[in-house]
């Protein structure tokens, strides 16, 4: 049985609630009577709103306190740092320590997602020996395949952690908790604590790759730009990329400063309407959007203003094509330079504490 889970502080309560609403609306066959929320400080008013959404679909929200688990890890490993001031995301590698024993298959979603279709396939997909399933991060996966850096695990795939399907029975059988702890004990810090930790600790043989439609990351103005960016990385096939764009199941709003996410005014994402639709059905329907990112963090220096001008210019078709061509050529030249000089990065923080000859920690392939 597939269970749904979010892990948030109060800042993301609205977005997680709207995401849960979209999931339940598009998945009437969701079997469990509960949705899990790992609680990192959700205020009572927002809990009432979350509860009302679940009750609308005959479900309930079960709140679990993740703070003791991550606090214990933080005491033991001070290098395991918070992500944007919160440890909410850092609980992901430790779900086995907080989830009830009856939960064997768990779908974790970041709050900045909208579920636009059925996840029935994920309820029945054969996990085999895999402990976790997810989609490959195009940019990081490309960097691994082109030997721009290496992982402790020796993997040649790199999963994004915004949408993860856990088989907790397999996770416990493979003693993944100890794998995670081993890596924490060897690495000084991780820029993306949960994502880098999972990819460094879990060997590729225990990972399962999902179609990209289950974590469609929207970070461009137009669908054709998304398609071109996907194809540049050469991770998924053209058919898989097109399916993700035309029929995404889970939309992930990993948009940057220029595009903004749809809960900010001035969002330019071509997938913003899906968010607006479910916001209008939620208890937050009358809550105003946050100020524009550009208003909150305006370009202050002349260089920032020049960068913004050229960024907006290169989002247009012909300049965009040219910029992608030159960026690709630059990447190839830079990669050749690193190979020639023998420069390899481990994760994104250097090569300390890793033996590349033996493959590092947990080097099973």
VEXPA-900415 format. One line per field, with one value per residue (C-alpha): x, y, z; residue number from 1. Coordinates in nm, 2 decimals. Layout:
N
px: X, ...
py: Y, ...
pz: Z, ...
k: NUM, ...
This chain:
365
px: 0.00, 0.13, 0.14, 0.18, 0.42, 0.53, 0.79, 0.75, 0.77, 0.49, 0.64, 0.54, 0.21, 0.00, 0.20, 0.20, -0.17, -0.24, -0.01, -0.20, -0.53, -0.41, -0.29, -0.61, -0.82, -0.63, -0.60, -0.94, -0.81, -0.56, -0.61, -0.48, -0.70, -0.41, -0.15, 0.17, 0.31, 0.65, 0.59, 0.86, 0.65, 0.32, 0.09, -0.26, -0.44, -0.26, -0.31, -0.68, -0.66, -0.46, -0.71, -1.00, -0.85, -0.79, -1.14, -1.29, -1.16, -1.24, -0.88, -0.70, -0.36, -0.11, 0.15, 0.49, 0.75, 1.08, 1.28, 1.41, 1.56, 1.73, 1.84, 2.01, 2.18, 2.29, 2.44, 2.63, 2.73, 2.74, 2.82, 2.46, 2.34, 1.99, 1.85, 1.74, 1.72, 1.51, 1.58, 1.25, 1.42, 1.69, 1.46, 1.43, 1.73, 1.58, 1.22, 1.28, 1.33, 1.01, 0.75, 0.53, 0.63, 0.32, 0.43, 0.64, 0.59, 0.61, 0.58, 0.75, 0.67, 0.83, 0.58, 0.65, 0.48, 0.14, 0.01, -0.16, -0.24, -0.26, 0.02, -0.14, 0.17, 0.38, 0.15, 0.22, 0.56, 0.80, 1.08, 1.28, 1.57, 1.56, 1.52, 1.44, 1.31, 1.32, 1.39, 1.74, 1.85, 1.94, 2.21, 2.38, 2.33, 2.51, 2.79, 2.84, 2.83, 3.09, 3.32, 3.30, 3.28, 3.24, 3.02, 3.12, 2.88, 3.05, 2.71, 2.67, 2.31, 2.20, 1.85, 1.66, 1.51, 1.19, 0.99, 1.11, 0.94, 1.07, 1.05, 1.11, 1.11, 1.40, 1.56, 1.57, 1.68, 1.98, 2.07, 2.06, 2.06, 2.42, 2.51, 2.39, 2.57, 2.89, 2.89, 2.80, 3.10, 3.34, 3.21, 3.26, 2.95, 2.69, 2.55, 2.22, 2.21, 1.93, 1.99, 2.36, 2.35, 2.11, 2.31, 2.64, 2.52, 2.29, 2.46, 2.31, 2.20, 1.96, 1.80, 1.52, 1.48, 1.13, 1.00, 1.06, 0.69, 0.69, 0.92, 0.87, 1.09, 0.96, 1.22, 1.17, 0.93, 0.81, 0.77, 1.01, 1.28, 1.22, 1.25, 1.57, 1.73, 1.62, 1.77, 2.09, 2.17, 2.11, 1.97, 1.62, 1.50, 1.31, 0.99, 1.03, 1.10, 0.80, 0.58, 0.70, 0.62, 0.28, 0.15, 0.33, 0.21, 0.40, 0.50, 0.79, 0.83, 1.21, 1.20, 1.47, 1.48, 1.39, 1.08, 0.96, 0.73, 0.35, 0.28, 0.48, 0.34, 0.49, 0.55, 0.65, 0.63, 0.42, 0.28, 0.16, -0.21, -0.21, -0.11, -0.37, -0.64, -0.58, -0.52, -0.87, -1.01, -0.81, -0.87, -0.60, -0.80, -0.83, -0.47, -0.28, 0.02, 0.36, 0.53, 0.73, 1.08, 1.22, 1.04, 1.16, 1.52, 1.57, 1.89, 2.11, 2.43, 2.49, 2.62, 2.29, 2.09, 2.30, 2.27, 1.89, 1.87, 2.06, 1.88, 1.55, 1.69, 1.82, 1.48, 1.36, 1.39, 1.69, 1.91, 1.82, 1.93, 2.27, 2.32, 2.25, 2.50, 2.78, 2.70, 2.73, 3.06, 3.19, 3.09, 3.28, 3.59, 3.58, 3.54, 3.84, 4.04, 3.95, 4.03, 4.37, 4.46, 4.31, 4.06, 3.77, 3.53, 3.36, 3.00, 3.02, 3.27, 3.61, 3.78, 3.86, 3.82, 3.76, 3.96, 3.89, 4.08, 3.85, 3.54, 3.48, 3.21, 2.95, 3.10, 2.88, 2.77
py: 0.00, 0.34, 0.62, 0.99, 1.21, 1.57, 1.72, 2.09, 2.38, 2.64, 2.85, 2.58, 2.48, 2.65, 2.50, 2.15, 2.17, 2.27, 1.99, 1.74, 1.86, 1.81, 1.46, 1.35, 1.51, 1.32, 0.99, 0.89, 0.53, 0.63, 0.35, 0.46, 0.66, 0.89, 1.13, 1.18, 1.52, 1.54, 1.85, 2.11, 2.38, 2.39, 2.63, 2.51, 2.73, 2.57, 2.22, 2.29, 2.38, 2.07, 1.85, 2.00, 1.92, 1.56, 1.53, 1.65, 1.32, 1.10, 1.10, 1.23, 1.39, 1.21, 1.45, 1.30, 1.50, 1.47, 1.71, 1.45, 1.24, 1.53, 1.69, 1.37, 1.35, 1.71, 1.65, 1.35, 1.51, 1.89, 1.89, 1.78, 2.14, 2.27, 2.36, 2.72, 2.74, 2.43, 2.06, 1.96, 1.83, 1.66, 1.39, 1.21, 0.98, 0.88, 0.80, 0.45, 0.59, 0.79, 0.60, 0.33, -0.02, -0.08, 0.18, -0.01, 0.20, 0.57, 0.85, 1.16, 1.49, 1.83, 2.10, 2.29, 2.03, 1.99, 1.64, 1.66, 1.29, 0.94, 0.78, 0.43, 0.30, 0.38, 0.18, -0.14, -0.08, -0.36, -0.22, -0.55, -0.49, -0.11, 0.09, 0.42, 0.53, 0.87, 1.06, 1.15, 1.51, 1.62, 1.86, 1.66, 1.33, 1.49, 1.61, 1.25, 1.09, 1.33, 1.27, 1.62, 1.48, 1.15, 1.02, 0.82, 0.55, 0.53, 0.58, 0.71, 0.83, 1.11, 1.13, 1.45, 1.43, 1.63, 1.32, 1.00, 0.66, 0.46, 0.09, 0.11, -0.27, -0.30, 0.01, -0.15, -0.49, -0.32, -0.13, 0.20, 0.39, 0.27, 0.36, 0.71, 0.74, 0.61, 0.89, 1.15, 1.05, 1.10, 1.42, 1.76, 1.92, 1.88, 2.18, 2.00, 1.79, 1.54, 1.50, 1.47, 1.24, 0.99, 0.99, 0.94, 0.67, 0.45, 0.24, 0.24, -0.12, -0.02, 0.27, 0.25, 0.52, 0.66, 0.82, 1.19, 1.26, 1.18, 1.48, 1.73, 2.03, 2.35, 2.62, 2.78, 3.02, 2.79, 2.41, 2.41, 2.55, 2.27, 2.01, 2.16, 2.17, 1.81, 1.69, 1.87, 1.66, 1.34, 1.16, 1.06, 0.97, 1.22, 1.03, 1.04, 1.41, 1.48, 1.27, 1.46, 1.80, 1.70, 1.47, 1.54, 1.35, 1.55, 1.91, 2.04, 2.42, 2.45, 2.79, 3.05, 3.42, 3.52, 3.30, 3.29, 3.02, 3.05, 3.16, 3.48, 3.76, 3.79, 3.42, 3.34, 2.96, 2.81, 2.57, 2.83, 2.77, 2.43, 2.58, 2.86, 2.60, 2.41, 2.72, 2.83, 2.51, 2.53, 2.69, 2.95, 3.06, 3.42, 3.44, 3.69, 3.58, 3.67, 3.98, 3.94, 3.79, 4.08, 4.32, 4.14, 4.11, 4.37, 4.39, 4.63, 4.66, 4.76, 4.41, 4.26, 4.48, 4.39, 4.02, 4.06, 4.24, 3.97, 3.69, 3.82, 3.87, 3.52, 3.37, 3.47, 3.20, 3.29, 3.43, 3.13, 2.89, 3.08, 3.08, 2.71, 2.64, 2.84, 2.71, 2.35, 2.43, 2.59, 2.28, 2.05, 2.26, 2.29, 1.92, 1.85, 2.10, 1.92, 1.57, 1.70, 1.83, 1.54, 1.76, 1.58, 1.70, 1.48, 1.59, 1.96, 2.03, 1.88, 1.55, 1.53, 1.20, 0.98, 0.70, 0.71, 0.39, 0.18, 0.37, 0.53, 0.43, 0.17, 0.13, -0.16, -0.11
pz: 0.00, -0.10, 0.16, 0.09, 0.30, 0.32, 0.56, 0.62, 0.86, 0.87, 0.59, 0.34, 0.49, 0.22, -0.07, 0.09, 0.15, -0.21, -0.33, -0.11, -0.25, -0.60, -0.51, -0.35, -0.63, -0.90, -0.71, -0.58, -0.55, -0.28, -0.04, 0.30, 0.53, 0.62, 0.48, 0.68, 0.76, 0.93, 1.15, 1.19, 1.35, 1.16, 1.35, 1.47, 1.22, 0.92, 1.07, 1.07, 0.70, 0.62, 0.82, 0.63, 0.29, 0.40, 0.55, 0.22, 0.06, 0.36, 0.49, 0.79, 0.85, 1.08, 1.22, 1.31, 1.50, 1.31, 1.53, 1.77, 1.49, 1.30, 1.63, 1.73, 1.39, 1.42, 1.76, 1.64, 1.30, 1.32, 0.95, 0.87, 0.82, 0.78, 0.44, 0.42, 0.80, 0.85, 0.91, 0.75, 0.43, 0.62, 0.76, 0.43, 0.48, 0.82, 0.73, 0.86, 1.21, 1.22, 1.01, 1.16, 1.08, 0.87, 0.62, 0.36, 0.05, 0.09, -0.16, -0.05, -0.22, -0.17, -0.09, -0.42, -0.63, -0.80, -0.88, -1.21, -1.27, -1.13, -0.95, -0.97, -1.14, -0.84, -0.61, -0.81, -0.96, -0.89, -0.67, -0.67, -0.43, -0.47, -0.15, -0.32, -0.66, -0.83, -1.14, -1.26, -1.21, -1.57, -1.48, -1.20, -1.39, -1.69, -1.47, -1.34, -1.68, -1.81, -1.51, -1.37, -1.02, -0.84, -0.56, -0.26, -0.38, -0.72, -0.88, -1.24, -1.18, -0.95, -0.82, -0.74, -0.39, -0.45, -0.54, -0.39, -0.36, -0.07, 0.00, 0.37, 0.41, 0.17, 0.32, 0.66, 0.52, 0.34, 0.66, 0.48, 0.80, 0.86, 0.50, 0.56, 0.89, 0.74, 0.48, 0.74, 0.93, 0.64, 0.47, 0.62, 0.47, 0.19, 0.01, -0.06, 0.26, 0.20, -0.18, -0.17, 0.13, -0.04, -0.36, -0.18, 0.06, -0.15, -0.42, -0.77, -0.75, -0.47, -0.68, -0.93, -1.20, -1.26, -1.58, -1.59, -1.58, -1.21, -1.14, -1.42, -1.31, -1.47, -1.49, -1.83, -1.99, -2.27, -2.32, -2.62, -2.39, -2.14, -2.42, -2.55, -2.20, -2.14, -2.46, -2.41, -2.11, -2.30, -1.99, -2.10, -2.45, -2.67, -2.62, -2.24, -2.24, -2.46, -2.24, -1.93, -2.09, -2.25, -1.97, -1.64, -1.34, -1.08, -1.16, -0.95, -0.94, -0.91, -1.08, -1.00, -0.93, -1.28, -1.33, -0.97, -0.84, -0.89, -0.53, -0.61, -0.82, -1.16, -1.21, -1.57, -1.56, -1.83, -1.57, -1.32, -1.41, -1.24, -0.92, -0.94, -1.01, -0.69, -0.48, -0.58, -0.44, -0.12, 0.22, 0.11, -0.19, -0.06, 0.06, -0.16, -0.35, -0.21, -0.36, -0.68, -0.63, -0.83, -0.59, -0.28, -0.41, -0.68, -0.88, -0.68, -0.88, -1.23, -1.30, -1.17, -1.40, -1.70, -1.62, -1.59, -1.92, -2.11, -1.93, -2.04, -2.39, -2.42, -2.33, -2.68, -2.94, -3.16, -2.88, -2.67, -2.94, -2.96, -2.59, -2.56, -2.84, -2.67, -2.33, -2.46, -2.63, -2.31, -2.11, -2.35, -2.34, -1.96, -1.92, -2.15, -1.94, -1.62, -1.77, -1.90, -1.55, -1.36, -1.18, -1.02, -0.76, -0.51, -0.48, -0.48, -0.20, -0.31, -0.27, 0.10, 0.28, -0.02, -0.18, -0.55, -0.61, -0.39, -0.49, -0.15, 0.09, -0.01, -0.36, -0.47, -0.83
k: 1, 2, 3, 4, 5, 6, 7, 8, 9, 10, 11, 12, 13, 14, 15, 16, 17, 18, 19, 20, 21, 22, 23, 24, 25, 26, 27, 28, 29, 30, 31, 32, 33, 34, 35, 36, 37, 38, 39, 40, 41, 42, 43, 44, 45, 46, 47, 48, 49, 50, 51, 52, 53, 54, 55, 56, 57, 58, 59, 60, 61, 62, 63, 64, 65, 66, 67, 68, 69, 70, 71, 72, 73, 74, 75, 76, 77, 78, 79, 80, 81, 82, 83, 84, 85, 86, 87, 88, 89, 90, 91, 92, 93, 94, 95, 96, 97, 98, 99, 100, 101, 102, 103, 104, 105, 106, 107, 108, 109, 110, 111, 112, 113, 114, 115, 116, 117, 118, 119, 120, 121, 122, 123, 124, 125, 126, 127, 128, 129, 130, 131, 132, 133, 134, 135, 136, 137, 138, 139, 140, 141, 142, 143, 144, 145, 146, 147, 148, 149, 150, 151, 152, 153, 154, 155, 156, 157, 158, 159, 160, 161, 162, 163, 164, 165, 166, 167, 168, 169, 170, 171, 172, 173, 174, 175, 176, 177, 178, 179, 180, 181, 182, 183, 184, 185, 186, 187, 188, 189, 190, 191, 192, 193, 194, 195, 196, 197, 198, 199, 200, 201, 202, 203, 204, 205, 206, 207, 208, 209, 210, 211, 212, 213, 214, 215, 216, 217, 218, 219, 220, 221, 222, 223, 224, 225, 226, 227, 228, 229, 230, 231, 232, 233, 234, 235, 236, 237, 238, 239, 240, 241, 242, 243, 244, 245, 246, 247, 248, 249, 250, 251, 252, 253, 254, 255, 256, 257, 258, 259, 260, 261, 262, 263, 264, 265, 266, 267, 268, 269, 270, 271, 272, 273, 274, 275, 276, 277, 278, 279, 280, 281, 282, 283, 284, 285, 286, 287, 288, 289, 290, 291, 292, 293, 294, 295, 296, 297, 298, 299, 300, 301, 302, 303, 304, 305, 306, 307, 308, 309, 310, 311, 312, 313, 314, 315, 316, 317, 318, 319, 320, 321, 322, 323, 324, 325, 326, 327, 328, 329, 330, 331, 332, 333, 334, 335, 336, 337, 338, 339, 340, 341, 342, 343, 344, 345, 346, 347, 348, 349, 350, 351, 352, 353, 354, 355, 356, 357, 358, 359, 360, 361, 362, 363, 364, 365
